[in-house]
Amino acid sequence: MLSGDIPPNQTIYIKNLNEKIKKEELKRSLYCLFSQYGKILDVVALKTPKLRGQAWVAFLEVTSASNAVRQMQNFPFYDKPMRIQYAKTKSDCIADADGILGPKEKKKKQDDKAERKKRGDEGQQSATENGATAENGGRTQASSRQGNPNAHEAAAPNSILFIENLPHETTSAMLELLFKQYPGFREVRLIEAKPGIAFVEFEDDIHSSMAMTALQGFRITPQNSMAISFAKK
């Protein structure tokens, strides 16, 4: 095990990451991938020369970090196997929660948090606008389902899953990381003209059912939990 003598803690250190991936996409993908193990407090990925190809994920619970280290070791992330171990030092968010940050570190953390909140508010506003646009142009699949409770019941189990309520910035690579963990995975198809939805194909309805059961309600972001149903043919 790569963790060596480092005691288990809430933060994991990941290396051997694909350096060609942009920082924001990398952070979103890591959050998407690791949030299945528990509540994530922070994801840190820097593009400085010394820290490229590395990242830190801070969980609320040590058990979440332990499960992530054990189950995701050598997982092929953007075509490179991840090397995971417990972080040697506490992340800022954990240290702050424990009350051990100094005034200077707290001030910097508060400034960073304010900047992230500003970006998050802008992203949420954009998502709201996108949702309004989609609804004005024709009812979205989600609203259609609310208007007609039997809308998805007509779709018999089959090999293709229909995914709704995805954040606007979702990429095919992010969804592949989630769904290819399950046997029988074939491909992901995003609909560029309709952001927020996707189709995921498996070899048969047995494999697609397994993935749907496992990932139903999975939160891509804190605001977006996936709604999964069988696609209509």
One Martini backbone bead per residue (centre of mass of N, CA, C, O) as a GRO file, in nm:
protein
  233
    1MET     BB    1   0.096   0.035   0.021
    2LEU     BB    2   0.138   0.386  -0.025
    3SER     BB    3   0.097   0.504   0.274
    4GLY     BB    4   0.249   0.359   0.482
    5ASP     BB    5   0.311   0.556   0.781
    6ILE     BB    6   0.062   0.710   0.726
    7PRO     BB    7  -0.196   0.821   0.881
    8PRO     BB    8  -0.512   0.826   0.890
    9ASN     BB    9  -0.714   1.066   0.704
   10GLN     BB   10  -0.921   1.301   0.535
   11THR     BB   11  -0.671   1.320   0.336
   12ILE     BB   12  -0.583   1.286  -0.004
   13TYR     BB   13  -0.319   1.177  -0.223
   14ILE     BB   14  -0.263   1.252  -0.573
   15LYS     BB   15  -0.100   1.087  -0.847
   16ASN     BB   16  -0.052   1.056  -1.185
   17LEU     BB   17  -0.175   1.282  -1.346
   18ASN     BB   18  -0.308   1.439  -1.606
   19GLU     BB   19  -0.151   1.734  -1.736
   20LYS     BB   20  -0.365   1.818  -1.974
   21ILE     BB   21  -0.569   1.890  -1.771
   22LYS     BB   22  -0.765   2.113  -1.663
   23LYS     BB   23  -0.814   2.230  -1.356
   24GLU     BB   24  -1.129   2.250  -1.340
   25GLU     BB   25  -1.186   1.972  -1.462
   26LEU     BB   26  -1.026   1.809  -1.257
   27LYS     BB   27  -1.187   1.893  -1.005
   28ARG     BB   28  -1.465   1.799  -1.101
   29SER     BB   29  -1.386   1.501  -1.150
   30LEU     BB   30  -1.293   1.436  -0.863
   31TYR     BB   31  -1.556   1.500  -0.726
   32CYS     BB   32  -1.731   1.305  -0.886
   33LEU     BB   33  -1.568   1.044  -0.808
   34PHE     BB   34  -1.539   1.082  -0.472
   35SER     BB   35  -1.840   1.143  -0.362
   36GLN     BB   36  -1.922   0.835  -0.322
   37TYR     BB   37  -1.761   0.827  -0.022
   38GLY     BB   38  -1.838   1.133   0.053
   39LYS     BB   39  -1.797   1.422   0.199
   40ILE     BB   40  -1.665   1.714   0.047
   41LEU     BB   41  -1.460   1.997   0.122
   42ASP     BB   42  -1.205   1.959  -0.086
   43VAL     BB   43  -1.023   2.059  -0.392
   44VAL     BB   44  -0.676   2.026  -0.491
   45ALA     BB   45  -0.529   2.193  -0.785
   46LEU     BB   46  -0.216   2.250  -0.940
   47LYS     BB   47   0.000   2.419  -1.208
   48THR     BB   48   0.261   2.400  -1.101
   49PRO     BB   49   0.552   2.248  -1.172
   50LYS     BB   50   0.561   2.078  -0.889
   51LEU     BB   51   0.219   2.007  -0.897
   52ARG     BB   52   0.183   1.846  -1.127
   53GLY     BB   53  -0.021   1.563  -1.116
   54GLN     BB   54  -0.173   1.674  -0.854
   55ALA     BB   55  -0.380   1.601  -0.552
   56TRP     BB   56  -0.647   1.699  -0.319
   57VAL     BB   57  -0.878   1.527  -0.090
   58ALA     BB   58  -1.132   1.641   0.134
   59PHE     BB   59  -1.287   1.493   0.397
   60LEU     BB   60  -1.497   1.457   0.666
   61GLU     BB   61  -1.415   1.149   0.674
   62VAL     BB   62  -1.196   0.892   0.723
   63THR     BB   63  -1.359   0.657   0.593
   64SER     BB   64  -1.376   0.785   0.315
   65ALA     BB   65  -1.073   0.793   0.257
   66SER     BB   66  -1.020   0.489   0.292
   67ASN     BB   67  -1.205   0.391   0.062
   68ALA     BB   68  -1.065   0.550  -0.163
   69VAL     BB   69  -0.785   0.426  -0.139
   70ARG     BB   70  -0.873   0.126  -0.180
   71GLN     BB   71  -1.072   0.150  -0.448
   72MET     BB   72  -0.887   0.373  -0.637
   73GLN     BB   73  -0.646   0.222  -0.687
   74ASN     BB   74  -0.540   0.250  -1.017
   75PHE     BB   75  -0.737   0.421  -1.149
   76PRO     BB   76  -0.840   0.515  -1.469
   77PHE     BB   77  -0.746   0.855  -1.512
   78TYR     BB   78  -0.716   0.972  -1.800
   79ASP     BB   79  -0.523   0.711  -1.878
   80LYS     BB   80  -0.425   0.705  -1.564
   81PRO     BB   81  -0.299   0.571  -1.286
   82MET     BB   82  -0.371   0.610  -0.969
   83ARG     BB   83  -0.196   0.751  -0.685
   84ILE     BB   84  -0.274   0.667  -0.344
   85GLN     BB   85  -0.275   0.863  -0.035
   86TYR     BB   86  -0.216   0.991   0.246
   87ALA     BB   87  -0.176   1.279   0.380
   88LYS     BB   88   0.073   1.436   0.564
   89THR     BB   89  -0.117   1.686   0.581
   90LYS     BB   90  -0.339   1.902   0.658
   91SER     BB   91  -0.581   2.060   0.540
   92ASP     BB   92  -0.714   2.366   0.567
   93CYS     BB   93  -1.011   2.277   0.626
   94ILE     BB   94  -0.932   2.092   0.864
   95ALA     BB   95  -0.769   2.292   1.031
   96ASP     BB   96  -0.999   2.495   1.064
   97ALA     BB   97  -1.193   2.298   1.210
   98ASP     BB   98  -0.966   2.261   1.447
   99GLY     BB   99  -0.832   2.552   1.512
  100ILE     BB  100  -0.503   2.585   1.371
  101LEU     BB  101  -0.509   2.846   1.234
  102GLY     BB  102  -0.380   3.125   1.150
  103PRO     BB  103  -0.452   3.447   1.070
  104LYS     BB  104  -0.322   3.445   0.787
  105GLU     BB  105  -0.448   3.180   0.686
  106LYS     BB  106  -0.744   3.264   0.732
  107LYS     BB  107  -0.749   3.507   0.545
  108LYS     BB  108  -0.679   3.352   0.286
  109LYS     BB  109  -0.916   3.152   0.304
  110GLN     BB  110  -1.143   3.365   0.293
  111ASP     BB  111  -1.068   3.482   0.019
  112ASP     BB  112  -1.096   3.215  -0.139
  113LYS     BB  113  -1.392   3.160  -0.061
  114ALA     BB  114  -1.512   3.418  -0.184
  115GLU     BB  115  -1.423   3.355  -0.475
  116ARG     BB  116  -1.572   3.082  -0.501
  117LYS     BB  117  -1.855   3.195  -0.445
  118LYS     BB  118  -1.864   3.385  -0.683
  119ARG     BB  119  -1.832   3.166  -0.899
  120GLY     BB  120  -2.077   2.997  -0.806
  121ASP     BB  121  -2.295   3.214  -0.851
  122GLU     BB  122  -2.241   3.246  -1.153
  123GLY     BB  123  -2.295   2.949  -1.226
  124GLN     BB  124  -2.587   2.939  -1.114
  125GLN     BB  125  -2.700   3.162  -1.295
  126SER     BB  126  -2.635   3.021  -1.559
  127ALA     BB  127  -2.802   2.766  -1.503
  128THR     BB  128  -3.071   2.913  -1.476
  129GLU     BB  129  -3.073   3.031  -1.760
  130ASN     BB  130  -3.058   2.762  -1.907
  131GLY     BB  131  -3.320   2.646  -1.789
  132ALA     BB  132  -3.508   2.869  -1.898
  133THR     BB  133  -3.444   2.830  -2.196
  134ALA     BB  134  -3.532   2.534  -2.218
  135GLU     BB  135  -3.826   2.585  -2.127
  136ASN     BB  136  -3.905   2.790  -2.349
  137GLY     BB  137  -3.827   2.584  -2.593
  138GLY     BB  138  -3.914   2.349  -2.404
  139ARG     BB  139  -3.969   2.103  -2.222
  140THR     BB  140  -3.813   1.941  -2.003
  141GLN     BB  141  -3.763   1.632  -1.889
  142ALA     BB  142  -3.814   1.696  -1.591
  143SER     BB  143  -4.085   1.851  -1.626
  144SER     BB  144  -4.227   1.627  -1.780
  145ARG     BB  145  -4.227   1.425  -1.547
  146GLN     BB  146  -4.401   1.599  -1.356
  147GLY     BB  147  -4.650   1.624  -1.553
  148ASN     BB  148  -4.584   1.299  -1.615
  149PRO     BB  149  -4.559   1.023  -1.420
  150ASN     BB  150  -4.565   0.809  -1.685
  151ALA     BB  151  -4.333   0.874  -1.884
  152HIS     BB  152  -4.110   0.640  -1.783
  153GLU     BB  153  -4.282   0.373  -1.766
  154ALA     BB  154  -4.274   0.294  -2.079
  155ALA     BB  155  -3.980   0.219  -2.030
  156ALA     BB  156  -3.813  -0.043  -2.086
  157PRO     BB  157  -3.574  -0.238  -2.019
  158ASN     BB  158  -3.239  -0.142  -2.120
  159SER     BB  159  -2.912  -0.049  -2.239
  160ILE     BB  160  -3.023   0.253  -2.204
  161LEU     BB  161  -2.951   0.555  -2.045
  162PHE     BB  162  -3.116   0.832  -1.885
  163ILE     BB  163  -2.979   1.155  -1.813
  164GLU     BB  164  -3.038   1.393  -1.554
  165ASN     BB  165  -2.938   1.684  -1.397
  166LEU     BB  166  -2.693   1.815  -1.527
  167PRO     BB  167  -2.441   1.999  -1.541
  168HIS     BB  168  -2.333   2.208  -1.787
  169GLU     BB  169  -2.009   2.109  -1.749
  170THR     BB  170  -2.042   1.838  -1.845
  171THR     BB  171  -1.857   1.554  -1.943
  172SER     BB  172  -1.779   1.261  -2.084
  173ALA     BB  173  -1.544   1.192  -1.896
  174MET     BB  174  -1.697   1.213  -1.628
  175LEU     BB  175  -1.907   0.988  -1.691
  176GLU     BB  176  -1.710   0.760  -1.750
  177LEU     BB  177  -1.585   0.743  -1.466
  178LEU     BB  178  -1.851   0.640  -1.342
  179PHE     BB  179  -1.963   0.402  -1.548
  180LYS     BB  180  -1.695   0.218  -1.596
  181GLN     BB  181  -1.719   0.061  -1.317
  182TYR     BB  182  -1.928  -0.096  -1.482
  183PRO     BB  183  -2.032  -0.355  -1.631
  184GLY     BB  184  -2.082  -0.314  -1.988
  185PHE     BB  185  -1.960  -0.068  -2.084
  186ARG     BB  186  -1.954   0.166  -2.369
  187GLU     BB  187  -2.111   0.469  -2.369
  188VAL     BB  188  -2.121   0.830  -2.413
  189ARG     BB  189  -2.398   1.073  -2.474
  190LEU     BB  190  -2.410   1.395  -2.562
  191ILE     BB  191  -2.629   1.689  -2.585
  192GLU     BB  192  -2.554   1.991  -2.704
  193ALA     BB  193  -2.852   2.114  -2.741
  194LYS     BB  194  -2.898   1.960  -2.437
  195PRO     BB  195  -2.821   2.052  -2.157
  196GLY     BB  196  -2.831   1.800  -1.883
  197ILE     BB  197  -2.801   1.551  -2.081
  198ALA     BB  198  -2.782   1.180  -2.127
  199PHE     BB  199  -2.627   0.883  -2.266
  200VAL     BB  200  -2.595   0.533  -2.156
  201GLU     BB  201  -2.421   0.246  -2.268
  202PHE     BB  202  -2.480  -0.103  -2.266
  203GLU     BB  203  -2.492  -0.434  -2.336
  204ASP     BB  204  -2.738  -0.453  -2.124
  205ASP     BB  205  -3.000  -0.444  -1.894
  206ILE     BB  206  -2.843  -0.558  -1.654
  207HIS     BB  207  -2.609  -0.352  -1.647
  208SER     BB  208  -2.780  -0.092  -1.645
  209SER     BB  209  -2.929  -0.154  -1.378
  210MET     BB  210  -2.685  -0.152  -1.193
  211ALA     BB  211  -2.599   0.142  -1.248
  212MET     BB  212  -2.865   0.278  -1.171
  213THR     BB  213  -2.877   0.185  -0.876
  214ALA     BB  214  -2.593   0.303  -0.788
  215LEU     BB  215  -2.643   0.620  -0.926
  216GLN     BB  216  -2.891   0.708  -0.803
  217GLY     BB  217  -2.856   1.043  -0.699
  218PHE     BB  218  -2.593   1.131  -0.781
  219ARG     BB  219  -2.354   1.385  -0.705
  220ILE     BB  220  -2.190   1.595  -0.908
  221THR     BB  221  -2.302   1.816  -0.729
  222PRO     BB  222  -2.449   1.968  -0.466
  223GLN     BB  223  -2.699   2.053  -0.681
  224ASN     BB  224  -2.655   1.768  -0.854
  225SER     BB  225  -2.877   1.502  -0.906
  226MET     BB  226  -2.918   1.221  -1.057
  227ALA     BB  227  -3.144   1.115  -1.318
  228ILE     BB  228  -3.246   0.775  -1.381
  229SER     BB  229  -3.334   0.607  -1.690
  230PHE     BB  230  -3.484   0.456  -1.936
  231ALA     BB  231  -3.473   0.463  -2.257
  232LYS     BB  232  -3.638   0.549  -2.530
  233LYS     BB  233  -3.726   0.365  -2.847
   0.00000   0.00000   0.00000
